[in-house]
Amino acid sequence: MYTSWFALGISLVGGALASPVERSPSVHCSTIPLNGAQYLYLHNNTKNPTSLPGIESNYTLSNALAAIGSSASPGDNPLVLINSFPFQGDNFGFEACNSTYMKFPSYDKPDGRNRWYGHIRAYGDPPGGVNHPVLCVTRRWVEPGHEFLTAEACSYADDSSQETQFFTIVELQTGFEIANYYLGMIGAPEGTWSKQYYFAPGTTAAPAITVHPEEDTGHRLGIEYLHFN
């Protein structure tokens, strides 16, 4: 009898170990061609002045907080997008994503313009540099009144982590050596209430790009093609 119960116990343990591990659903993404557009831009409604946000490996969220006199903890202290004009921005791309949680389609064309939903990828300078291919532009809230755009590990979990990395990109103009796309931050799943997010360039003393919920800064974020002579 002892041997029989022991064998049964081994059988039950083995069956438990053999059971599949439940995994969280994943977001599936694919890079979209942008006709050579690879630079983020941030400009006001008159497109003057223009700021090209970029990433510097020695400027992190802790530096951005120190520059504005905040003593808040930066957490894991990611890189922060900063003003890098003139012509020193990093290379970026966009990947369209299918997310059951966010409920937006990866692509649609509601008003005759191509529009995708997904992540802004931060590739560094040049493309395929030290930041490739794991970083995505992320909205990072630190404390009331202080939100930034950071470059953090892309999330492919189909859950609330998408809310800080999900953007829409709209094709404005493409052609020979022309490519211009508008970017918008999506803060909540489709069909639920979301804040409207705006952005503003930093200053010489505090160069980090900042996020302004429900406060129209008059500045637009996008990706465009730039030709350097």
C-alpha positions as CSV (number, residue, x, y, z in Angstrom):
1,M,0.0,0.0,0.0
2,Y,2.8,2.4,0.8
3,T,4.4,1.8,-2.5
4,S,1.1,2.4,-4.3
5,W,0.5,5.8,-2.6
6,F,4.1,6.9,-3.3
7,A,3.7,6.0,-6.9
8,L,0.4,7.9,-7.1
9,G,2.1,11.0,-5.5
10,I,4.9,11.0,-8.0
11,S,2.4,10.7,-10.8
12,L,0.4,13.7,-9.5
13,V,3.5,15.8,-9.1
14,G,4.7,14.9,-12.5
15,G,1.3,15.8,-14.0
16,A,1.4,19.2,-12.2
17,L,4.9,20.0,-13.5
18,A,3.9,19.0,-17.0
19,S,0.9,21.4,-17.0
20,P,1.5,24.5,-19.3
21,V,2.4,27.7,-17.6
22,E,-0.2,30.5,-18.1
23,R,1.4,33.4,-19.9
24,S,0.1,37.0,-20.3
25,P,-1.1,37.7,-23.8
26,S,1.4,39.6,-26.0
27,V,1.1,42.6,-28.3
28,H,2.3,41.9,-31.8
29,C,4.0,44.7,-33.6
30,S,5.6,45.3,-37.0
31,T,7.7,48.2,-38.2
32,I,6.1,50.5,-40.8
33,P,8.1,52.3,-43.6
34,L,8.2,56.0,-43.2
35,N,9.7,57.0,-46.6
36,G,13.0,58.0,-44.9
37,A,11.5,59.9,-42.0
38,Q,13.5,59.2,-38.9
39,Y,13.8,62.4,-36.8
40,L,11.4,63.4,-34.1
41,Y,10.3,67.1,-34.3
42,L,8.6,69.4,-31.8
43,H,7.5,72.7,-33.2
44,N,4.7,75.2,-32.6
45,N,1.9,75.9,-35.0
46,T,4.0,78.2,-37.2
47,K,6.9,75.6,-37.3
48,N,9.2,78.2,-35.9
49,P,11.3,77.6,-33.9
50,T,11.9,73.9,-34.5
51,S,13.3,71.4,-31.9
52,L,14.6,68.0,-32.7
53,P,14.3,65.8,-29.6
54,G,17.1,63.4,-29.0
55,I,18.6,61.1,-26.4
56,E,21.9,61.5,-24.7
57,S,23.2,58.6,-22.7
58,N,24.5,60.9,-19.9
59,Y,21.2,62.8,-19.4
60,T,18.6,60.8,-17.4
61,L,15.4,61.4,-15.5
62,S,17.4,62.3,-12.4
63,N,19.2,65.1,-14.3
64,A,15.8,66.4,-15.6
65,L,14.4,66.5,-12.1
66,A,17.5,68.2,-10.7
67,A,17.3,70.8,-13.4
68,I,13.8,71.8,-12.3
69,G,14.6,71.7,-8.6
70,S,12.6,68.6,-7.9
71,S,13.7,66.1,-5.2
72,A,11.3,63.3,-6.4
73,S,12.8,59.9,-6.9
74,P,13.3,59.0,-10.6
75,G,12.7,55.3,-10.0
76,D,14.9,53.3,-12.4
77,N,16.2,56.5,-13.9
78,P,15.7,56.1,-17.6
79,L,17.0,58.3,-20.4
80,V,15.0,61.4,-21.2
81,L,14.2,63.0,-24.5
82,I,15.8,66.5,-24.6
83,N,16.2,69.4,-27.0
84,S,19.0,68.6,-29.4
85,F,18.7,71.2,-32.2
86,P,20.4,72.0,-34.4
87,F,20.5,68.7,-36.3
88,Q,21.7,66.4,-33.5
89,G,18.5,64.4,-33.0
90,D,18.6,60.6,-32.8
91,N,16.9,58.2,-35.2
92,F,13.4,57.0,-34.5
93,G,10.9,54.7,-36.1
94,F,7.3,53.5,-35.6
95,E,5.9,50.0,-35.1
96,A,2.2,49.3,-35.6
97,C,0.8,47.1,-32.9
98,N,-2.3,44.9,-32.3
99,S,-3.4,45.3,-28.7
100,T,-6.6,43.7,-27.4
101,Y,-6.2,45.8,-24.3
102,M,-5.9,49.2,-26.1
103,K,-8.7,48.2,-28.6
104,F,-7.4,50.4,-31.4
105,P,-6.7,48.9,-34.8
106,S,-3.1,48.7,-35.9
107,Y,-4.1,50.7,-39.1
108,D,-7.0,52.7,-40.4
109,K,-7.7,55.5,-42.9
110,P,-10.7,57.4,-41.6
111,D,-10.2,60.7,-43.5
112,G,-8.0,59.6,-46.5
113,R,-4.8,59.7,-44.5
114,N,-2.9,56.6,-43.5
115,R,-2.9,56.2,-39.7
116,W,-1.3,53.6,-37.5
117,Y,-1.3,52.8,-33.7
118,G,1.6,51.5,-31.8
119,H,5.1,52.4,-30.4
120,I,7.7,55.0,-31.3
121,R,11.0,53.2,-31.4
122,A,14.2,55.0,-30.2
123,Y,17.1,53.6,-32.2
124,G,19.9,56.0,-31.2
125,D,22.4,57.6,-33.6
126,P,23.1,56.0,-36.0
127,P,20.3,53.5,-36.5
128,G,21.3,50.2,-35.0
129,G,23.4,51.9,-32.4
130,V,23.7,51.1,-28.7
131,N,20.0,51.7,-28.1
132,H,18.7,49.3,-30.8
133,P,16.3,47.7,-30.7
134,V,14.7,47.6,-27.3
135,L,13.7,51.2,-26.4
136,C,10.4,52.9,-26.9
137,V,9.3,56.5,-26.2
138,T,7.4,56.4,-22.9
139,R,5.3,58.9,-21.0
140,R,6.7,58.9,-17.5
141,W,4.8,60.6,-14.7
142,V,6.9,61.5,-11.7
143,E,4.9,63.8,-9.5
144,P,2.0,66.3,-10.1
145,G,3.0,68.7,-12.8
146,H,6.1,66.8,-13.9
147,E,5.8,64.3,-16.7
148,F,8.5,63.6,-19.3
149,L,9.1,61.6,-22.5
150,T,11.6,58.9,-21.7
151,A,13.3,56.1,-23.7
152,E,12.5,52.8,-21.9
153,A,12.2,49.1,-22.6
154,C,9.4,48.5,-25.1
155,S,6.5,46.6,-23.4
156,Y,4.9,43.8,-25.4
157,A,2.5,42.7,-22.6
158,D,-1.1,43.3,-23.6
159,D,-2.0,45.1,-20.5
160,S,-2.1,48.6,-18.9
161,S,1.7,49.0,-19.6
162,Q,0.6,50.0,-23.2
163,E,-1.1,53.2,-21.9
164,T,2.3,54.9,-21.5
165,Q,3.8,53.8,-24.8
166,F,0.8,53.8,-27.3
167,F,0.8,56.6,-29.9
168,T,-0.9,57.2,-33.1
169,I,1.0,58.3,-36.2
170,V,-0.8,60.1,-39.2
171,E,0.8,60.5,-42.6
172,L,0.7,64.2,-43.5
173,Q,2.8,64.4,-46.6
174,T,5.2,62.0,-48.5
175,G,7.1,62.3,-51.8
176,F,10.6,62.6,-53.1
177,E,12.8,63.5,-50.1
178,I,9.6,64.5,-48.3
179,A,8.0,62.6,-45.4
180,N,6.1,64.2,-42.6
181,Y,4.0,62.4,-39.9
182,Y,2.0,63.7,-37.0
183,L,2.2,61.9,-33.6
184,G,-0.4,61.8,-30.9
185,M,-0.2,60.2,-27.4
186,I,-3.0,57.7,-26.5
187,G,-3.4,57.4,-22.8
188,A,-6.3,54.9,-22.4
189,P,-8.1,52.2,-24.3
190,E,-10.5,53.1,-27.1
191,G,-14.0,53.8,-25.7
192,T,-12.7,55.0,-22.3
193,W,-12.0,58.6,-21.2
194,S,-8.4,59.8,-21.8
195,K,-6.7,63.1,-21.2
196,Q,-5.4,65.1,-24.2
197,Y,-1.6,65.2,-24.1
198,Y,0.6,68.1,-25.3
199,F,4.3,68.6,-25.3
200,A,6.8,71.4,-24.8
201,P,10.5,71.9,-25.5
202,G,12.8,72.4,-22.6
203,T,15.2,75.3,-21.9
204,T,18.9,75.6,-22.0
205,A,19.1,75.0,-18.2
206,A,16.4,72.3,-18.3
207,P,16.4,70.8,-21.8
208,A,14.0,67.8,-21.2
209,I,10.9,67.6,-23.3
210,T,7.9,67.8,-21.0
211,V,4.3,66.4,-21.2
212,H,1.3,68.6,-20.4
213,P,-2.0,66.9,-19.9
214,E,-5.0,69.0,-20.9
215,E,-2.8,72.1,-21.4
216,D,-2.5,73.1,-25.1
217,T,1.1,74.2,-25.5
218,G,0.8,75.0,-29.2
219,H,3.5,72.5,-30.0
220,R,3.2,69.4,-32.2
221,L,5.2,66.2,-32.0
222,G,6.0,64.3,-35.2
223,I,8.5,62.4,-37.3
224,E,9.9,63.9,-40.5
225,Y,12.6,63.4,-43.2
226,L,15.5,65.8,-43.0
227,H,18.1,66.2,-45.7
228,F,21.5,67.3,-44.6
229,N,23.8,68.9,-47.2
